[in-house]
Amino acid sequence: MSKRRDGGEQTKNFIVAKAHALFSEKGYAATSMDDICDATGRSIGNIYYHFKSKEDLFLYILEQNLTEGWERWGKISSQYESATEKLYAFADDVVDGPQRPLLSVVGEFYKKVGADTEVGQRLMTLMYKNFEPFVKLVSEGITRGEFKNENPQELAAIIFSLYAGLDHQSKFMEKETKKVLFRKGTTLFLQGISTRNDI
């Protein structure tokens, strides 16, 4: 790799890191391109050289964030045998995961760009792709006979929605209190779908 290209990648990664922090802290709408320029010490032209728009920058960061989250989850889940144990570990990771602050901004971003735009469609494709590993986890539980033989997409959507709601309601809780809440929510969900009586 040439020095120029290497320097370009370093600049891009630096912009991504600073913008990620701003989006996570302030939200999407409240973070302006001027804020990103100030945080990075780069000109608007330099940022637009790497990303064609603020929306493009956000989607790039989100995709990177989700990919890293699932890679981390792959390492965590390999430590557990059953889908039930993995689901509890997933609930813990929702609380502990470093991608949480950015993910809480996704709804705001979606409202801002709209469902019918090219950017909105890119977001939906990205979120659907992000959903697939979770459907796989639920399907594994069904295949192993741990969960009732229900539609895995529907079950995954229900538990995902439960976690999203708990995340929203527990914003100001201490991490350990929040973790207890997520584990209770997981237990209640599992009581509804488990084929075992000891949940």
N, C-alpha and C positions, 0 to 999 in steps of 0.2 A: 504494500500500500504506500502511495506517495505521501510525502510530508504534507502536501497541500490537502489531499483527501483526508488524511488522518486528522489534521487540524479542523477540517470541516465537520467531521464526525464529533470531535470534542466540543465544538461550538454548538452543534445540534443537541448533543446530550446535556450541555450546560443550560441551554434554553429550556429544554424539556424539564430538567430538575427544578428550575426556578418557577416555571409556569405551573408545574404540578403543585408545588407548595402554595402558590397564590390561589389556584382554583380550589384546592382543598380547604384553604383557610377562609377565603372571601366568597366562594361560589363562582359560578360561571359569569353571570351578568355583571356582577360588581367588579370583576377583574377586567380591566381595559388593556388594550394593546400598549398604551402608555405605561401602565403598571408593569407590564412584562418588560418593556424597554428599560424602565428605571431599575428593575430588579436584576436584569442581565447586563446592563451597561451597553446594550447593543442598539443599533438603529432599527427603525421599523423596516427599512429595506433589507437589512441583514436577517431579520426574523422572517420576512416574507420570502427571502431566498430559500429558506429551509422548509417553510410551511406557507401554503397559499392563502390561508386565512386563519382567524382565531378558531373557527369551528374545526378546521383541519388539524390544528395544533391540539385541540382538546381531544379529538377522536384518536389521534396518534398516541397521546398520553394514556387515554383510557384503554386502548388495545394493548399497549405495553403493560399496563397495570394488571389487566385481567390475565394476560399470558403468564406473567410472573406469579400471580396468585394461584393459578391452576398448577403451575410447576411446583410451587411450594406445597400445595395440597397433595400432589402426587407423592411427594416424599412423606408427608404426614400420614396419608391413608395406607401406605404400604406397611405401616407399623401395626395395623389392626386386621383381624381375621374377618369378623362379621360386618355386614352392612349396617347393623344396628350400632355397633361400636363406632363405625366410620361416621354415621350420622351425628352422634354425640360429639365426635371430634370436629366435625364440620361446624356444628353450632359453636363450639369453643373458638374455632378459627374465624368465624364471623365477627366475634368480639375482639380477638387478638390480632387479626390480619391487618397489615399496614396499608392495604388498599381501601379500607373503610371510608376515610374522609372523602376521597375522590368519588367513590360510588354513590355517596349521598347527594352528589351534585348532578347525577345523571338525569333525574326527573326534571330538574330545573332546565337543564340543557335541552331536553326533549320538548318541553313546553315552548322554549324560546325558538327552536328551529322548525318545529312543526312536523307532523307525521308525513305530509305529502311532499316534502322537499327531498332533494337528493341526499342532503346531509342527514335528515331524519331517517331515510331508508338505510343509509350506511350504519347509523346507530342501531337500528332494529336488527340488521344482519349481524352486527357485532354482538349484541345482547343475546340473540338466538344461539349463536355459536358458543357464547359463554354458558348458556343453559344446558348444552348437550352433556358435559361431564356429570352434571348433577342428575340428569335423567338416567345416565348410565349407572350411577350409584343406586338409585331407586330400583332400576331394572335388576341389578345384581341382588338386591334384597328379595325381590319377587322370585328370581330364578333359584336362589338358595332356600326358598320356602320360609323365609323370615317374615316377609310382608304378604298381605293378601294379594291375590291375583287381580289387581285393578290396573287401570290405564296408567303407565309410568309417567307419561307427560303430565297428566292431571295431578297425580300425587306430588310430583316434583314442583308443579306450579303452586300447589297449596302450601307446601312447606317453605318454598321460596317466599311466598307472600307473607306467611307467618313470620319468618325471619325479618323481612323488610319492615313489617309493622312493629315488631319488637324493637328493632334497631331505631326506628323513629321515636317510639315511646320512651326509650331508655337513654336518650341522648345525654342527659345530665347525671346519669348514675355512675357510681364508681365501677371500675372494670369487673371486680369480683362479684358485685351485686348483679351486674348485667349478665355475667356468665351464668349465675344461678338461674336467672329468669329465662335465658335461652335454653338451658338444660331442662327446665320445667316445661317449657313450650314443646321441646322435642319429645319429652316423655308423654305429654298429652296427645301429640300427633301419633306417636308410636302405639299408644293404647288403642287408637282407632284403626290402625292398619296392621298391627302385629298379629302373627299367628300363634305367638307365645302368650302365656297367661302371667308371666312374672315381670312384666314391664312396669 
